């Protein structure tokens, strides 16, 4: 039983001088010697080796493009995409609610310079939260109503978890023309 506990690492206690100076080639996050059959390419997508090809994605442009919510880096969502997002929040059991902002929809600093304080965080609620709503078409009808009433306002759809008393999702549903 004691012989089965001997490690195979104990077999070669001394390293030769040539072995102590040898260093395995290293590119990216994984050693190329660990995968000897892999051909290394010289293009930019092979620099980061995380097990797959890395696609280069442009970061958010800082000029004339304001960031609003979690999905603000995406293009404007069409009606089918909005319905899928609403279906998701309804499947989670969250309560949908619409909010709008006429003053720009951006987070900014105007009245206070203290850390962590920003103006523009709170938007006006459109009607009451839609408790008991199970159909995304109802939410889309409310969205059309707020767009008709305030065509120059930003509108977002939020989802509340009424058990935990927190907002769980928020995304821009409508931006006025020019944004």
TIMARGU-591989 format. One record per residue: x, y, z of N, C-alpha, C in turn; residue number from 1. Coordinates in Angstrom, 3 decimals. Atoms other than C-alpha are relative to their C-alpha. Layout:
BEGIN
<<X Y Z> <X Y Z> <X Y Z> NUM> ...
//
This chain:
BEGIN
<<0.821 -1.181 0.000> <0.000 0.000 0.000> <0.869 1.250 0.000> 1> <<-0.890 -1.154 -0.047> <2.881 2.356 0.733> <0.636 0.265 -1.345> 2> <<-0.622 -0.211 1.299> <4.368 1.772 -2.711> <-0.936 0.698 -0.975> 3> <<0.936 -0.670 0.902> <1.191 3.007 -4.419> <-0.121 1.483 0.297> 4> <<0.107 -1.411 -0.355> <1.457 6.351 -2.652> <1.206 0.808 -0.457> 5> <<-1.185 -0.719 0.461> <4.868 7.242 -4.161> <-0.362 0.762 -1.269> 6> <<0.314 -0.856 1.130> <4.544 10.112 -6.609> <0.984 -0.241 -1.126> 7> <<-0.894 0.145 1.142> <5.967 9.899 -10.117> <0.921 1.205 -0.121> 8> <<-0.864 -1.181 0.053> <7.500 13.354 -9.592> <1.315 -0.234 0.735> 9> <<-1.204 0.273 -0.775> <10.101 11.823 -7.262> <1.013 -0.782 -0.821> 10> <<-0.869 0.855 0.797> <11.638 9.730 -10.051> <1.271 0.714 -0.397> 11> <<-1.188 -0.734 0.432> <14.055 12.444 -11.291> <0.282 1.112 0.999> 12> <<-0.210 -1.018 -1.023> <15.366 14.305 -8.234> <0.907 1.142 -0.454> 13> <<-0.936 -1.038 0.421> <18.051 16.254 -10.108> <-0.276 0.409 -1.439> 14> <<0.178 -0.499 1.358> <17.685 18.458 -13.206> <1.360 0.237 -0.626> 15> <<-1.252 -0.257 0.702> <20.408 18.680 -15.805> <0.154 1.494 -0.220> 16> <<-0.177 -1.443 0.226> <21.972 22.113 -16.457> <-0.778 0.518 -1.208> 17> <<0.745 -0.444 1.181> <20.286 22.267 -19.875> <-1.477 0.188 0.325> 18> <<1.418 -0.100 -0.348> <16.859 21.710 -18.316> <-0.294 1.221 0.859> 19> <<0.256 -1.145 -0.863> <17.250 24.538 -15.792> <-0.040 1.309 -0.769> 20> <<0.001 -1.244 0.778> <17.824 27.159 -18.500> <-1.070 0.009 -1.078> 21> <<1.022 0.056 1.039> <15.056 25.995 -20.858> <-1.294 0.630 0.503> 22> <<1.272 -0.636 -0.326> <11.876 28.102 -20.846> <-0.953 -0.279 -1.151> 23> <<0.997 0.282 1.038> <8.755 27.078 -22.710> <-0.481 1.313 -0.605> 24> <<0.508 -1.231 0.612> <7.544 29.646 -25.246> <-1.386 0.314 0.530> 25> <<1.272 -0.414 -0.574> <4.596 31.645 -23.934> <-0.584 1.117 -0.835> 26> <<0.712 -1.056 0.722> <2.098 33.607 -25.994> <-1.410 0.077 0.536> 27> <<1.352 -0.185 -0.483> <-1.080 35.015 -24.538> <-0.215 -0.608 1.366> 28> <<0.378 0.508 -1.300> <-2.815 33.287 -21.675> <0.387 -1.454 0.220> 29> <<-0.355 1.405 -0.126> <-1.801 29.684 -22.408> <1.320 -0.261 -0.704> 30> <<-1.275 0.349 0.599> <1.557 28.137 -23.208> <-0.229 -0.733 -1.313> 31> <<0.112 0.667 1.293> <1.985 27.081 -26.852> <0.510 -1.430 0.086> 32> <<-0.522 1.355 -0.126> <3.896 23.991 -25.684> <-1.050 -0.962 0.537> 33> <<1.054 0.867 -0.500> <0.754 22.658 -24.024> <-0.853 -0.554 -1.132> 34> <<0.756 0.425 1.164> <-0.868 22.370 -27.462> <0.943 -0.070 -1.194> 35> <<-1.036 0.037 1.033> <1.909 21.193 -29.807> <-0.547 -0.053 -1.417> 36> <<0.534 0.099 1.353> <-0.392 20.578 -32.802> <-0.625 1.280 -0.502> 37> <<0.678 -1.242 0.358> <-1.718 24.118 -32.878> <0.944 0.919 -0.757> 38> <<-0.783 -0.934 0.791> <-0.466 26.482 -35.548> <-0.307 1.420 0.474> 39> <<0.180 -1.361 -0.488> <0.078 30.036 -34.302> <-0.110 0.937 -1.191> 40> <<0.192 -0.983 1.052> <-1.303 32.747 -36.553> <0.544 1.339 0.463> 41> <<-0.583 -1.293 -0.348> <0.148 36.242 -36.665> <-0.994 1.152 -0.113> 42> <<0.950 -1.099 0.062> <-3.092 38.197 -36.935> <-0.434 0.399 1.401> 43> <<0.339 -0.567 -1.305> <-4.592 40.258 -34.111> <-0.962 -0.888 0.796> 44> <<0.954 0.837 -0.720> <-7.298 37.695 -33.269> <0.668 -1.147 0.738> 45> <<-0.671 1.114 -0.684> <-4.709 35.142 -32.137> <0.856 0.480 1.165> 46> <<-0.827 -0.489 -1.095> <-2.987 37.410 -29.591> <-0.519 -0.455 1.352> 47> <<0.568 0.464 -1.262> <-5.356 36.590 -26.755> <-0.425 -1.447 -0.190> 48> <<0.282 1.418 0.152> <-5.510 32.863 -26.300> <-0.899 -0.455 1.137> 49> <<0.940 0.418 -1.033> <-8.641 32.122 -24.308> <-0.841 -1.176 -0.449> 50> <<0.703 1.184 0.450> <-9.662 28.990 -26.118> <-0.821 0.219 -1.256> 51> <<0.764 -0.284 1.206> <-11.332 30.678 -29.093> <0.496 1.272 -0.642> 52> <<-0.379 -1.228 0.692> <-10.957 33.458 -31.582> <-0.629 1.194 0.703> 53> <<0.495 -1.214 -0.636> <-11.347 36.922 -30.112> <-0.346 0.989 -1.102> 54> <<0.420 -0.993 0.974> <-13.336 39.382 -32.175> <0.212 1.385 0.597> 55> <<-0.222 -1.360 -0.471> <-12.313 42.996 -31.860> <-1.296 0.786 -0.156> 56> <<1.242 -0.757 0.003> <-15.243 45.214 -30.949> <0.305 1.434 0.385> 57> <<-0.235 -1.400 -0.297> <-15.249 48.973 -31.006> <-0.680 0.373 1.312> 58> <<0.585 -0.458 -1.255> <-15.821 50.590 -27.638> <-0.979 1.124 -0.292> 59> <<1.011 -1.034 0.159> <-18.534 53.171 -27.072> <0.640 1.306 -0.420> 60> <<-0.568 -1.281 0.409> <-17.764 56.381 -29.003> <-0.413 1.100 0.983> 61> <<0.322 -0.973 -1.048> <-17.568 59.243 -26.474> <-0.701 1.261 -0.478> 62> <<0.588 -1.248 0.484> <-18.816 62.050 -28.722> <-1.362 -0.237 -0.651> 63> <<1.348 -0.016 0.576> <-22.485 62.651 -29.564> <-0.751 -1.320 0.148> 64> <<0.705 1.257 -0.251> <-23.550 59.225 -28.252> <-0.086 -0.192 1.509> 65> <<0.169 0.144 -1.435> <-24.931 59.212 -24.727> <-0.351 -1.439 0.349> 66> <<0.298 1.329 -0.506> <-25.092 56.010 -22.739> <-1.153 0.116 0.992> 67> <<1.191 -0.112 -0.830> <-28.443 55.392 -21.058> <-0.101 -1.148 0.999> 68> <<0.297 1.144 -0.863> <-29.089 51.919 -19.678> <0.877 -1.177 -0.396> 69> <<-0.791 1.201 0.229> <-27.760 48.388 -19.783> <0.145 -0.327 -1.477> 70> <<-0.041 0.376 1.412> <-28.623 47.799 -23.453> <0.265 1.188 -0.918> 71> <<-0.143 -1.206 0.813> <-27.670 51.286 -24.665> <1.091 -0.106 -1.049> 72> <<-1.028 0.159 1.018> <-24.674 50.036 -26.646> <-0.563 -0.674 -1.251> 73> <<0.628 0.661 1.143> <-27.047 48.129 -28.945> <-0.712 1.021 -0.881> 74> <<0.853 -0.878 0.811> <-28.859 49.675 -31.889> <-1.399 0.066 0.603> 75> <<1.362 -0.155 -0.509> <-32.408 50.844 -31.228> <-0.776 -1.293 -0.218> 76> <<0.757 1.245 0.082> <-34.638 47.860 -30.485> <-1.275 0.205 -0.800> 77> <<1.262 -0.077 0.739> <-37.486 47.206 -32.918> <-1.108 -0.622 0.845> 78> <<1.148 0.474 -0.785> <-40.966 46.103 -31.812> <0.129 -1.469 0.403> 79> <<-0.151 1.420 -0.331> <-40.199 42.364 -31.982> <1.040 -0.204 1.094> 80> <<-1.032 0.114 -1.030> <-37.042 42.796 -29.905> <-0.507 0.525 1.338> 81> <<0.596 -0.517 -1.236> <-38.916 44.926 -27.373> <-0.958 -1.023 0.616> 82> <<0.931 1.009 -0.512> <-41.600 42.249 -27.083> <0.763 -1.154 0.647> 83> <<-0.793 1.081 -0.604> <-38.928 39.613 -26.412> <0.563 0.412 1.358> 84> <<-0.499 -0.482 -1.292> <-37.413 41.754 -23.644> <-1.126 0.055 1.031> 85> <<1.149 -0.061 -0.909> <-40.867 42.311 -22.142> <-0.430 -1.407 0.405> 86> <<0.326 1.395 -0.322> <-41.623 38.570 -22.359> <0.975 -0.551 1.041> 87> <<-1.009 0.462 -0.964> <-38.360 37.923 -20.492> <-0.328 0.492 1.409> 88> <<0.270 -0.514 -1.348> <-39.255 40.225 -17.610> <-1.304 -0.549 0.558> 89> <<1.237 0.610 -0.480> <-42.769 38.784 -17.434> <0.218 -1.454 0.430> 90> <<-0.326 1.378 -0.388> <-41.367 35.213 -17.364> <0.675 -0.059 1.358> 91> <<-0.686 -0.054 -1.290> <-39.210 36.232 -14.408> <-0.949 0.370 1.137> 92> <<0.962 -0.386 -1.020> <-42.345 37.398 -12.586> <0.139 1.447 0.437> 93> <<-0.194 -1.406 -0.347> <-41.310 41.054 -12.576> <-1.180 0.823 -0.499> 94> <<1.110 -0.890 0.339> <-43.825 43.889 -12.776> <0.511 1.073 -0.966> 95> <<-0.451 -1.032 0.938> <-43.437 46.087 -15.889> <-0.529 1.376 0.382> 96> <<0.371 -1.389 -0.255> <-43.530 49.850 -15.578> <0.699 0.856 -1.048> 97> <<-0.595 -0.918 0.966> <-42.874 52.686 -18.019> <0.336 1.309 0.687> 98> <<-0.437 -1.308 -0.491> <-40.954 55.850 -17.181> <0.435 0.832 -1.196> 99> <<-0.434 -0.882 1.084> <-40.193 58.878 -19.317> <0.742 1.196 0.581> 100> <<-0.757 -1.186 -0.387> <-37.872 61.870 -19.213> <0.015 0.972 -1.167> 101> <<0.021 -1.032 1.037> <-38.335 65.072 -21.148> <1.295 0.809 0.013> 102> <<-1.179 -0.862 -0.161> <-35.154 66.738 -19.861> <1.288 -0.607 -0.546> 103> <<-1.216 0.510 0.620> <-32.729 64.658 -21.907> <0.260 -1.465 0.237> 104> <<-0.221 1.414 -0.255> <-32.664 61.244 -20.293> <1.411 -0.356 0.407> 105> <<-1.395 0.265 -0.328> <-29.007 61.619 -19.323> <0.240 0.197 1.492> 106> <<-0.471 -0.252 -1.356> <-27.292 61.403 -15.980> <1.010 1.138 -0.095> 107> <<-0.886 -1.170 0.052> <-25.545 64.726 -15.290> <0.164 0.567 1.400> 108> <<-0.191 -0.699 -1.275> <-24.277 66.956 -12.484> <-0.299 1.475 -0.208> 109> <<0.327 -1.414 0.107> <-25.850 70.353 -12.009> <-0.119 0.647 1.372> 110> <<0.325 -0.629 -1.275> <-26.976 70.979 -8.444> <0.935 -0.382 1.142> 111> <<-0.831 0.440 -1.108> <-24.460 69.112 -6.311> <1.275 -0.631 -0.534> 112> <<-1.299 0.522 0.448> <-20.778 68.231 -6.649> <0.534 -1.109 0.903> 113> <<-0.488 1.031 -0.909> <-20.562 65.600 -3.929> <0.114 -1.337 -0.737> 114> <<-0.181 1.298 0.667> <-19.352 62.110 -4.897> <-1.263 -0.848 0.088> 115> <<1.139 0.894 0.018> <-22.074 59.698 -5.918> <-1.337 0.658 -0.264> 116> <<1.267 -0.676 0.273> <-24.720 62.368 -6.538> <-0.060 0.372 -1.470> 117> <<0.206 -0.363 1.399> <-26.067 62.770 -10.054> <-1.446 0.420 -0.188> 118> <<1.346 -0.396 0.398> <-29.063 64.617 -11.445> <-0.423 -0.881 -1.176> 119> <<0.508 0.746 1.145> <-31.278 62.929 -14.008> <-0.130 -1.494 0.227> 120> <<0.129 1.432 -0.267> <-31.368 59.541 -12.294> <-1.451 -0.431 0.103> 121> <<1.395 0.351 -0.239> <-35.063 59.661 -11.527> <-0.870 0.531 -1.125> 122> <<0.882 -0.358 1.091> <-37.588 59.684 -14.331> <-1.442 0.005 0.502> 123> <<1.409 -0.061 -0.354> <-41.325 60.351 -14.253> <-0.687 -1.302 -0.397> 124> <<0.696 1.256 0.282> <-43.490 57.254 -14.009> <-1.222 0.275 -0.865> 125> <<1.185 -0.076 0.835> <-46.080 56.781 -16.750> <-1.043 -0.934 0.599> 126> <<1.055 0.739 -0.690> <-49.198 55.663 -14.896> <0.602 -0.822 1.145> 127> <<-0.479 0.858 -1.077> <-48.860 53.038 -12.155> <0.685 -1.230 -0.593> 128> <<-0.566 1.262 0.502> <-46.791 49.853 -12.456> <-1.118 -0.951 -0.417> 129> <<1.012 0.866 0.602> <-48.644 47.199 -14.427> <-0.079 -1.327 0.761> 130> <<0.156 1.194 -0.824> <-49.362 44.745 -11.597> <-0.978 -0.961 -0.663> 131> <<0.870 1.002 0.588> <-50.864 41.524 -12.884> <0.100 -0.116 -1.507> 132> <<-0.149 0.054 1.455> <-49.778 42.127 -16.466> <0.682 -1.316 -0.396> 133> <<-0.583 1.248 0.494> <-49.096 38.875 -18.332> <0.213 0.012 -1.501> 134> <<-0.073 -0.078 1.452> <-49.233 40.038 -21.958> <0.916 1.153 -0.417> 135> <<-0.887 -1.090 0.440> <-46.371 41.997 -23.588> <-0.688 1.016 -0.912> 136> <<0.728 -0.929 0.872> <-48.879 43.553 -26.000> <-0.590 1.144 0.821> 137> <<0.509 -1.060 -0.875> <-50.395 45.481 -23.072> <1.082 1.050 0.256> 138> <<-1.110 -0.929 -0.252> <-46.990 47.004 -22.331> <0.303 0.800 -1.264> 139> <<-0.256 -0.705 1.255> <-46.482 47.861 -26.008> <-1.080 1.058 -0.271> 140> <<1.069 -1.004 0.162> <-49.885 49.647 -26.059> <0.273 1.215 0.878> 141> <<-0.359 -1.120 -0.883> <-48.804 51.745 -23.077> <1.187 0.778 -0.563> 142> <<-1.146 -0.663 0.617> <-45.530 52.476 -24.843> <-0.451 0.915 -1.137> 143> <<0.524 -0.825 1.088> <-47.436 53.747 -27.883> <-0.732 1.224 0.545> 144> <<0.702 -1.146 -0.603> <-49.573 55.949 -25.636> <0.968 1.063 0.493> 145> <<-0.945 -0.993 -0.512> <-46.608 57.595 -23.942> <0.779 0.650 -1.145> 146> <<-0.670 -0.593 1.164> <-44.897 58.104 -27.315> <-0.890 1.031 -0.680> 147> <<0.945 -0.936 0.615> <-48.044 59.806 -28.630> <-0.141 1.255 0.867> 148> <<0.167 -1.127 -0.920> <-48.379 61.998 -25.520> <1.264 0.863 0.096> 149> <<-1.285 -0.711 -0.134> <-44.649 62.921 -25.257> <0.963 -0.473 -1.084> 150> <<-0.859 0.479 1.091> <-42.980 62.451 -28.668> <1.460 0.431 0.126> 151> <<-1.381 -0.485 -0.154> <-39.877 64.372 -27.551> <0.662 -0.553 1.269> 152> <<-0.523 0.553 -1.250> <-39.283 62.260 -24.428> <0.696 -1.333 -0.230> 153> <<-0.598 1.331 -0.058> <-37.070 59.269 -23.700> <-0.927 -0.875 0.838> 154> <<0.875 0.920 -0.722> <-39.075 56.238 -22.567> <0.784 -1.267 0.290> 155> <<-0.645 1.264 -0.345> <-37.740 53.249 -20.694> <-1.015 -0.925 0.658> 156> <<0.822 1.035 -0.637> <-39.312 50.012 -19.559> <0.842 -0.599 1.114> 157> <<-0.709 0.582 -1.134> <-38.351 48.745 -16.147> <-0.808 -1.176 0.537> 158> <<0.652 1.150 -0.609> <-39.135 45.531 -14.321> <0.339 -0.062 1.480> 159> <<-0.177 0.063 -1.454> <-39.645 45.394 -10.550> <-0.266 -1.407 0.494> 160> <<0.268 1.233 -0.728> <-39.370 42.311 -8.399> <-0.727 0.417 1.275> 161> <<0.772 -0.478 -1.146> <-42.163 42.931 -5.899> <0.261 -0.825 1.258> 162> <<-0.359 0.761 -1.206> <-40.870 40.212 -3.533> <1.241 0.580 0.665> 163> <<-1.253 -0.554 -0.538> <-37.364 41.634 -3.161> <-0.013 1.526 0.073> 164> <<0.144 -1.458 0.004> <-38.532 45.245 -3.695> <1.181 0.696 -0.670> 165> <<-1.108 -0.595 0.743> <-35.847 46.005 -6.276> <-0.359 0.071 -1.486> 166> <<0.109 -0.084 1.452> <-35.654 47.086 -9.886> <1.004 -0.971 -0.590> 167> <<-0.865 1.053 0.518> <-34.234 44.173 -11.864> <0.443 0.221 -1.438> 168> <<-0.346 -0.230 1.394> <-34.216 45.354 -15.472> <-0.454 1.405 -0.390> 169> <<0.344 -1.323 0.497> <-34.277 48.683 -17.254> <0.641 0.162 -1.375> 170> <<-0.557 -0.215 1.336> <-33.851 49.472 -20.926> <-0.809 1.073 -0.722> 171> <<0.622 -1.065 0.780> <-34.609 52.294 -23.334> <-0.911 -0.634 -1.045> 172> <<0.963 0.505 0.974> <-37.732 51.577 -25.373> <-0.244 0.983 -1.144> 173> <<0.234 -1.016 1.027> <-37.943 54.868 -27.268> <0.920 1.185 0.248> 174> <<-0.799 -1.220 -0.033> <-35.588 57.733 -28.056> <-0.643 0.982 -0.974> 175> <<0.577 -0.962 0.939> <-36.849 60.959 -29.614> <0.854 0.114 -1.267> 176> <<-0.778 -0.150 1.252> <-35.803 61.698 -33.202> <1.239 0.861 0.226> 177> <<-1.258 -0.722 -0.146> <-32.203 62.837 -33.402> <0.951 -0.634 1.003> 178> <<-0.881 0.669 -0.983> <-30.799 60.492 -30.728> <0.282 -1.398 -0.426> 179> 
//
